């Protein structure tokens, strides 16, 4: 049975992810106590359920430490186990809780034990609690993501064939900050910028005129080849550490031209996942522009 564990920070987007997995045909269970993971997974497998997803988070803090061991047991029993971890920056999580006016689960737990903690303290406690699972998961930073963009990334995650290590390239804009999920970061702001060519400015690195402009630059080719050689050299070392997922973030100033082109080029070379933090948001906000680009 294919089993997806959805976990991560409260307010990180787990509800959206679970709903998307349900739309993809998964049997979904939200807020499953961690100690029930083994019996529930085995019961679903006996009932010939082919795909299931369970959400386990900090509300199971008393037994959460056993989650990795349970997943190891399930893998040994033949389950195809994947872990999806959703996170966001502390200011983003704080804003989301302020908008919904809900209490953080760890704040509620602390109050029940006559302890007062701030929202920021609860968020950092939750990060520390979930850190062991985060190290074994596909991590998605939902800071600034639109719900539709997150749903698309979740579908991409489950559609990708399982391998010894899943490699993902993600373009981003330095002016919005480095994604929190980055395992490796490459700065391509030193490359020629199509932004300063008026007819290329409104386009993206996925548009052919921009791709042609960058492909004609020896600097771009050299940078792309150097990054590829670095990855070819060191990916075996990451695999040797039993890393299941590796996210390589490529950044430029606006996240629209250079980083997108380099990420696309590398993803094709390595047959990897590719995500574009900035231009996918623009496409969702401006569907007509996206259709013209395609």
N, C-alpha and C positions, 0 to 999 in steps of 0.2 A: 504494500500500500504506500502511496505517496503521502507523506505527512509534512505539513508546513507549520512550524512554530512561529507565531507572530508575537513579538515582545518589544520592549523599548520603553521610553519615557511616557508617563501619563501626559496626554496632550500632544503626543508626537504624531498621531495619525493612525493609530491601530484600528480604530473603528472603521475608517475609510478603507483600510487594507483588507479587513475581514469581509466587508461588504463586497469589495471587488473580487475576492477569492470565491465568495458565494456565487457571484455572477459568472465566474469561470467554471462552475460546476463542482466546487469543493463543498463537502459537508463541514460546516463551520460551528465551532463552539467558542463563545466569547467568555472571558474571565473564568477559565478553568483553574481550580486550585491545583497547584503544582503537584501535590501528592496523588492526584487522580490521573496524571498523564499516562502512566503505564497501563493501568486497567482499562481506561477509556480507549486508548489506541488499540490494544489487543481485542477489545470487544468489537470495535468498528471493523478491524481486519477479519474477524470471524464472521461478521455479517456481510462480508464481501464488498465493503466500501472501498472504492478504488482511490479516492482522493479525499483527504481530510485536512482541515486547518484548525488549530487551537490557539487562542490568545491567552498568554500567561504573563502577568506583570507584577508590579510591586505589591499588589493587594495580597499576593501569596508570599509575602516577605519571610514568614516563619519557616517555610519549606522550600523556598526558591533555590537554595543552594543544591538541592538534589536534582535539579532539572537537567544539568549536563550529564549526570550519571544515568538518568532515565533515558536520555537521547542516545547515549552510548549503547545501552542495553537494547534499545529498539533497532539501532543500526545492526547490531550483532544478530538480531532476529530476522533481518532481511528487509526492514522498512527503509524506504527512500526518504531520508530525513533532511529537510532544509530549514534554516533559521533565518527569519527576516526581522531585523532590528531597526526600529524607527526612532530617530532622535531629532533634536532641534536645539538651537542655541537657547541659553537660559533666558535672555530677553524675549525671544519668540514664545517660549513656553509660558513665561510670565504674562505676556500679552494675551495669549489664548485663554488662560485661566481667568484673567481680568474680564475678558469679554463674556465668558460663559458664567462667571460668578460662582463657579463650583469650587469646592475645597479640594486640595491635593490629597490623594489617599494617605500619604505618609503624615500629612498634617492632621488628618482625622485620627489616625492611629496614635500619634503623639498626644493629642488632646485626651484620648481615652485613658492614657497613662499619666495624666496630669502634667504633661510637658508641652510647653508652647514653643513652636518653631515657626520661622518665617517661611513664606512660599519659596524663596530662593534657597533656604537651607534644606527644605524638603526636596527640592529638585536635585540638589547636589548629593543628598543622601541616596536618592533613587539612582543616580548615575553610578555611585560607588557600589550599590547593591547589585546592579545589573551588569557591571563591568565584566565579570567572568564569562557570561554568555555573549556579550558584545564581541569579544575576541574571536568567537567561532562563527559569527553570523555575517550575512550580507547586510551591511549597514546603509540605510538611506537617511540622509539629512533632509528633513522636510522644511527647513527654514526657508520661508519665502515661496514655497511651492504652492501652486494652485491645486485644489482637490482633484481636478481632472488630470493634472500632470502626475500626481501621486498614483492615481489609479492606473495610468498608463505604465508607470515604472514597475508597479506591482505585477501587472500582467506580463511585462517583459521578463521579470524575475522568474515567474513560474513557467513561462514558455521556453526559457533557455534550457537546453539539455544539461543534465547533471554531468559534471566532470570532476577530476581530482582537484582542480582549482578554477573558479570562475573569475575571469578577468574583465573588468569594466573600465572604459574610458569616459571621463566626464569633463565637458568644457564648462568654464565658469568665467565670471568677470571679477577681476581683482577689486574693482571699485565697490563691489558688494561683499567682499570678504572671501576667504578661502573656505570651501565646504568642510564641515567638521568630519566628514567621512573619509577624507583624503588619506590614503596610505602613502602615496608618492605624489609630489607636486612638481610640475615643470612650468616655468615662466617663459612664454613665447612673446612677451612684449617687445623684445629686441628685433623682431622680424618686421619686414615692410608691412605697413598698415593700409589695407584697401580703403579704410575710412576716409583717407584724404584724397581719394579719387571720387569726384562727385557722383558719377554714374554707378559706382559700386557701394556707396555709403548705405543706401537703404536695403541692400542685399545681405545675404549671410554666407558663411563658409560652405554651405551646402548648395549654393547657386553656382552654376557653371562658370559665369564670368569671373566670380571671385576665386573659384578653384583654379581657373586658368591663370589668373594674375599671380597667385601664390605659387603655383606649380612652376612658373617661369623663373622664380627666384632661386638661385643657388643656395642662399642662406636658409631658406625654408626647407629645401631638400636636405641640406646638411643637418639642420636641427632635428628634423623628423628621423633621419637615419641614425643620428647619435642617440636619440631616445630609444629607438628600436633596438640598437645594439646593447644599450644599458639593460633593457628588459630581458633580452635574450640571454645576457650574461647572468642576471641575478634571479630570474624566475625560478630556476631549479632550486636555489637556496630557500626561497619562500615556500616552495612546495615541500622541501625537506622538513620544514617547521610545521607541517600539517595545516598550512593555511588553506582554507576552503574558498576564500574570496579575497581579491585584491583590487582596490579602486585607484586608478591612476588619473589624477586631475590635471587638466591642461588649462592654464589661465592666460588671458590677455586683458586688455583694459576694459573693453565693453562686453566681452563674451559673445561676440557676434560673428567675427570674421576669422581671425588667425587661429584662435583656440579651437573653434569649431572644425576648421579644415584639418588641422593637425590631428585632432581626436578622431575624426572620420577616417583619415588616412591610416592611422595606427590600428584602429578597430578592424579595418578590412585586412590589414597585414596579419593581425593576430587572431582573426575570426572571433572577435570579442564583442561584448555588449558596448553600445555607445549611447550616452545620454548628453543632452544639451540643456543646462540649467536655465540659460537666459532665453535662447531663441524658441524653446518649446513654450515658455510662458507667453512670449510675444505672439506665437502662432495661435495659442488658445484664446488670447485676448483679441486677436485680429484674424479671424478665420479666412477672410478674403485675401489678405496678404499671404497667408500660408498656402492657399490654393494657387496663387500666382507663382510662388516659389517652387512648388511641385511641378 
